[in-house]
Amino acid sequence: MKFRKLRQLAVVSAIGLGVATLFSGCQLVTIDYLFVATSASTASGSSTTCPGGEIETYAVDSQSGAIRNGAPAVCSGGSTPNVIAVSPGYQNLYVANQVDKNVVHFSLATNGVLTNKDTVTLADPVTAMTVSPDGNSLYVLSGTTSATLSVFALSSGAIGSAPETQLSLTIPGNAADLVVPTAITVLPSGKAVFVTAYDKSSYNPGGTVTSSASPGWLYGFVVGSSGALTPTPGSPYNAGVKPSGIAAEATNSYLYVTDFASNQLIGYGVYSGFAVNFLLNGPYKSGGQPSAVAVDSRGRFMYVSNSLDSSVSAYVIDIQTGTPSAAVNTTGSQTNSTDTQPVAIAIDPALARFVYTANYLGNSISGFRLDPTAGTLKATQATPYPTGIHPAAVALVPHGNHSVQVVTP
């Protein structure tokens, strides 16, 4: 099955090359490398045997957004990779392996080649992680019934052998409740970190409910000059029923959280001391079971992957108020179809013109072209693109010859 899909991808790449040549008279130009974490037994394009996970590499065409095979895949350093994070300078990539409860550091060459460097192991599986904007800290969220936020120092990309800080996340007034951490983001300024989690003791569909506490939570932490974390005023905050994804926009003014259980997007304003409060006209409708959210580097557009609907919802952000409004395409729809069960979403950093989802049950990547004026999406050529088994995370880095879209608040 997997080799058939790889042959299909090769055919798609060949067709894309031919079409691009006919229309533009020039060769395909890579603007980004796309990395996807999959569960697989062998690394694509090599004889390397992987114990249950690999990182596949693809090249993104600057004209069409179509992807094609890049450098050979590498073993993820464990089984069932589920999270990818990239350093701000795009020289380091970090992969979490769920079964092995570890985080593996890879150096990232300008040609997209990954090299395994070092590994740290935690007490529980990692559910989310991100790198600080200065590249000096790796924030790791872990746990399945208890939530822990660990901060590892980074030195030229290498992970410190032990966390410098570890914080347990508990429910106010219900310290014994089971807490499931789900997502993490750091403000572009690097001055605050926000984490989402839900209370499994109060929200447990099909299971026993033992608590009357609010189920969804958002935790905020101020990052001190020494890297120490201090709760933001009023933290933790309510966050719906089952928060699943989180993103911050470019000016450090707004946060957005997807609520998997309520089919909605929750908006927050960020105020003095990095305290947050609900945007007055929210929450906002999403598709079914939203799994992840991404905001473009200009803070203008936002995209939510909906795992039940197999779709992406598009929004335009009002910079003055933070309010997201539906970006409706030519068919009159806010949503755009993906392959089956998208669980992760990312926007290309070079041009901020392409959006990709990792489709867990579809064993594929779906691609979209972003309209820079309206924020609407249009499927890229030959999408979806076949990948290995159960892609769970996706990340993009710019090709070395291309600049990156950035906004300085």
C-alpha positions in Angstrom: 0.0 0.0 0.0 2.7 2.5 1.0 4.9 1.8 -2.1 1.8 2.2 -4.3 1.3 5.7 -2.7 4.9 6.5 -3.2 4.6 5.6 -6.9 1.5 7.8 -7.1 3.4 10.7 -5.6 6.2 10.2 -8.1 3.7 10.3 -10.9 2.0 13.4 -9.5 5.4 15.1 -9.2 6.2 14.2 -12.9 2.8 15.5 -14.0 3.3 18.7 -12.0 6.7 19.2 -13.6 5.3 18.8 -17.0 2.4 21.2 -16.4 4.7 23.9 -14.9 7.1 23.6 -17.8 4.2 24.1 -20.3 2.8 27.1 -18.6 5.9 28.9 -17.4 8.7 27.6 -19.5 10.9 27.2 -16.4 11.8 24.5 -13.8 10.0 24.1 -10.5 11.4 26.3 -7.8 11.4 25.1 -4.2 10.3 27.7 -1.6 9.8 25.4 1.4 10.6 21.9 2.7 7.6 20.2 4.2 8.2 17.6 7.0 5.5 15.1 8.1 5.7 12.7 11.0 4.3 9.3 10.1 4.1 5.8 11.6 5.9 3.4 9.2 8.2 0.4 9.2 10.8 1.6 6.6 12.1 5.1 5.7 10.8 6.1 2.2 13.4 5.9 -0.5 16.0 4.0 1.6 16.6 0.6 3.1 16.7 1.9 6.7 14.4 0.0 9.0 12.5 2.2 11.4 11.0 0.8 14.6 7.6 2.5 14.1 8.1 6.1 13.0 9.8 8.3 10.4 10.0 11.9 9.2 9.3 12.3 5.5 10.6 15.3 3.6 8.9 17.0 0.6 9.7 20.1 -1.5 7.0 22.8 -2.1 6.8 24.3 -5.5 6.7 28.1 -5.4 4.3 28.5 -8.3 1.6 25.8 -7.6 2.2 24.8 -4.0 2.3 21.2 -5.1 4.7 19.0 -3.2 7.1 16.4 -4.5 9.6 14.0 -2.8 12.6 15.7 -1.2 15.4 14.2 0.8 15.1 10.6 1.9 12.9 10.1 5.0 14.7 9.4 8.3 13.7 7.3 11.3 12.0 9.5 14.0 14.1 7.9 16.8 11.1 6.1 18.3 7.6 4.8 17.7 4.5 6.8 16.7 5.8 10.3 16.2 3.0 12.8 16.9 4.6 16.3 17.3 7.0 18.4 15.3 8.6 21.7 16.4 11.1 23.8 14.4 13.6 26.3 15.8 13.2 30.0 14.7 16.3 30.0 12.6 15.2 26.8 10.8 18.4 24.9 11.7 16.9 22.5 14.1 13.8 20.2 14.1 12.4 18.4 17.1 10.2 15.3 17.0 8.2 13.7 19.9 7.6 9.9 19.8 4.5 9.0 21.7 5.3 5.4 22.5 8.9 6.0 23.6 8.0 9.2 25.5 11.0 11.0 24.0 11.9 14.1 22.1 14.6 13.7 19.3 16.6 16.6 18.0 17.6 16.7 14.4 19.9 19.3 12.7 18.4 20.6 9.5 20.6 21.3 6.5 19.8 24.0 3.9 18.9 21.2 1.4 16.3 19.7 3.8 18.4 16.8 5.0 17.8 15.8 8.7 20.6 14.4 10.9 19.8 12.8 14.3 21.7 14.6 17.1 20.4 14.0 20.6 17.4 12.7 22.6 15.7 13.3 25.9 13.1 11.0 27.5 10.2 12.1 29.7 8.1 10.3 32.2 4.9 10.6 30.1 4.1 10.9 26.4 4.5 14.3 24.8 1.3 15.9 23.5 2.6 19.3 22.3 5.8 21.4 22.2 7.2 24.6 20.8 10.5 26.5 20.7 10.9 30.0 22.1 11.4 32.8 19.6 15.0 33.3 20.7 15.7 29.6 20.1 17.0 29.2 23.7 14.2 27.1 25.2 12.1 24.1 24.3 8.6 24.0 25.9 7.3 20.5 26.2 3.8 19.5 27.3 3.3 15.9 28.4 0.9 13.6 30.2 -2.2 11.6 29.5 -4.0 11.9 32.9 -1.7 14.5 34.5 -0.3 17.6 32.8 3.3 18.7 33.0 5.0 21.6 31.4 8.8 21.2 31.1 11.3 23.7 29.9 14.5 22.5 28.4 17.5 24.7 27.6 18.7 24.7 24.1 22.4 25.2 23.2 23.0 25.5 19.5 19.9 23.3 19.1 21.0 20.6 21.5 18.5 19.7 24.2 19.6 20.0 27.9 19.7 16.6 29.6 17.2 17.6 32.2 14.4 20.3 32.3 15.3 23.6 33.9 11.7 24.0 34.9 8.8 21.6 35.5 5.3 22.7 36.4 2.2 20.6 37.1 -1.0 21.8 35.7 -4.0 21.3 38.0 -7.7 22.3 38.0 -8.5 25.1 40.5 -10.3 23.6 43.5 -10.0 20.1 42.1 -6.3 19.2 42.4 -7.0 15.4 42.2 -8.8 15.6 38.8 -7.3 13.9 35.8 -5.9 16.5 33.4 -5.1 15.9 29.7 -2.8 18.6 28.1 -3.5 19.3 24.5 -1.7 22.3 22.9 0.9 25.0 23.5 1.9 28.3 22.0 4.4 31.1 22.8 3.7 34.7 22.0 5.8 36.0 19.1 7.4 38.4 21.6 8.5 35.4 23.7 7.2 37.0 26.8 4.4 34.6 27.6 3.5 30.9 27.1 -0.1 29.5 26.9 -1.2 25.9 27.4 -4.6 24.2 26.9 -5.9 21.2 28.7 -9.2 19.5 29.6 -10.4 17.9 32.8 -11.0 14.2 32.1 -12.7 13.8 35.4 -15.5 16.2 34.3 -15.5 15.5 30.5 -15.2 11.8 29.8 -17.6 10.7 27.0 -18.5 7.0 27.4 -16.7 6.9 30.8 -17.2 7.8 34.4 -17.5 11.5 35.4 -16.3 12.2 38.9 -16.0 16.0 39.0 -18.3 19.0 38.4 -15.4 21.3 37.5 -15.4 23.2 34.2 -13.8 20.9 31.7 -11.7 23.1 29.4 -8.8 25.3 30.6 -6.2 27.8 29.3 -3.1 28.3 31.4 -0.9 31.4 31.0 2.7 32.0 32.1 4.9 35.0 32.0 8.4 34.3 30.9 10.9 36.1 33.1 14.3 37.4 32.1 15.9 34.2 33.5 13.4 32.0 31.8 11.3 31.3 34.9 7.6 30.9 34.5 5.0 32.8 36.6 1.3 32.4 36.2 -0.4 35.3 34.4 -3.1 37.2 36.4 -6.2 35.1 36.7 -4.7 32.0 35.2 -6.1 29.4 34.4 -9.0 30.6 32.3 -12.0 28.8 31.1 -11.6 27.3 27.5 -14.8 25.6 26.5 -15.2 21.9 26.9 -12.2 20.1 25.1 -9.6 22.6 23.8 -7.6 21.0 21.1 -5.4 23.6 19.4 -4.0 27.1 20.1 -2.4 29.9 18.1 -1.2 33.4 18.8 -1.3 36.2 16.2 1.6 38.3 15.1 1.1 41.4 17.3 0.8 39.5 20.6 -2.7 40.9 21.0 -4.9 37.8 20.5 -5.1 34.1 21.1 -7.4 31.5 19.5 -8.3 28.1 20.8 -10.2 25.4 19.1 -12.9 23.5 21.1 -13.1 20.0 19.8 -16.2 19.0 21.7 -18.2 22.2 20.9 -17.3 22.7 17.3 -16.2 26.2 17.9 -13.2 28.6 17.9 -12.7 30.7 21.1 -11.0 34.1 20.9 -9.1 35.9 23.6 -7.6 39.4 23.9 -4.2 39.6 25.6 -4.0 42.5 28.2 -1.7 43.9 30.8 0.5 41.4 32.5 -0.5 39.0 29.7 -3.8 38.2 31.3 -6.5 37.2 28.8 -10.2 37.6 28.4 -12.8 36.4 26.0 -13.4 38.5 22.8 -16.9 39.9 23.3 -18.6 38.5 20.2 -17.2 35.0 20.4 -17.1 32.0 20.3 -17.1 31.5 16.6 -18.4 28.5 14.6 -15.9 26.0 13.2 -16.4 22.7 11.4 -16.9 19.4 13.2 -14.3 18.5 15.8 -11.7 21.1 15.2 -8.3 19.7 15.8 -5.7 22.5 15.2 -5.4 26.1 14.3 -2.8 28.3 12.4 -2.5 32.0 11.9 -0.5 33.5 9.0 2.6 35.4 9.8 0.9 38.8 9.1 -1.9 38.1 11.5 -4.5 38.6 8.8 -5.9 35.1 8.2 -6.6 32.0 10.3 -7.2 28.4 9.4 -8.8 25.6 11.4 -8.6 21.9 10.6 -11.8 20.0 11.3 -11.2 16.3 11.9 -14.8 15.1 11.7 -15.8 17.1 8.6 -12.4 16.5 6.9 -12.2 20.2 6.1 -10.4 23.5 6.7 -12.3 26.6 7.9 -11.0 29.9 6.8 -11.2 33.2 8.7 -10.2 36.9 8.2 -9.0 38.5 11.4 -10.0 42.1 12.2 -6.7 43.5 13.5 -8.5 46.2 15.5 -10.8 43.9 17.4 -9.4 40.4 16.9 -12.7 39.2 15.5 -12.4 36.4 13.0 -14.9 36.4 10.1 -15.6 33.7 7.7 -13.5 33.8 4.5 -16.1 32.6 1.9 -14.8 31.1 -1.3 -16.4 31.3 -4.8 -18.8 28.4 -4.0 -20.2 30.3 -1.0 -18.5 28.1 1.5 -16.2 28.9 4.4 -14.8 25.3 4.5 -12.5 23.5 2.1 -12.4 19.7 1.8 -9.3 17.7 2.8 -8.6 14.0 2.9 -9.9 12.0 5.9 -9.4 13.3 9.4 -7.0 16.3 9.3 -5.2 16.5 12.7 -2.5 19.2 12.1 -2.3 22.3 10.0 0.6 24.6 8.9 1.2 27.7 6.7 4.3 28.1 4.5 6.8 30.6 6.0 8.4 31.7 2.8 5.5 33.3 1.0 2.6 32.7 3.4 0.6 31.6 0.4 0.1 27.9 1.0 -1.7 25.9 3.7 -1.2 22.1 4.4 -3.0 19.6 6.6 -1.8 16.2 7.8 -4.7 13.7 7.3 -4.4 10.9 9.8 -6.8 8.4 8.4 -6.3 9.5 4.8 -2.5 8.8 5.0 -1.9 12.0 3.1 -1.2 15.7 3.0 -3.8 18.2 1.6 -2.6 21.4 0.1 -4.3 24.8 -0.5 -3.3 28.1 -2.1 -4.1 31.1 0.1 -5.5 34.2 -1.5 -3.4 37.0 0.0 -6.3 39.5 -0.3 -9.4 37.6 0.6 -7.9 34.8 2.7 -9.9 32.1 0.8 -8.3 28.8 -0.1 -8.1 26.9 -3.3 -6.9 23.3 -3.6 -3.4 22.9 -5.0 -2.6 20.8 -8.0 -3.1 17.0 -7.5 -3.9 17.3 -3.8 -4.1 15.2 -1.6 -0.5 13.9 -1.7 0.1 10.4 -0.4 2.3 9.9 2.7 3.3 7.1 5.0 0.9 5.7 7.6 -1.0 7.9 10.0 0.6 11.3 9.5 0.2 13.1 12.8 2.2 16.3 12.5 3.4 18.7 9.8 5.9 21.5 9.7 7.5 23.7 7.0 10.8 25.5 6.8 11.9 28.0 4.0 14.4 26.9 1.4 17.8 28.6 2.1 17.5 30.9 -0.9 14.2 32.4 0.1 13.2 35.0 2.7 10.5 34.5 5.3 7.3 36.4 5.9 7.6 38.2 9.2 5.8 40.9 11.1 7.5 42.9 13.8 4.9 44.0 16.4 
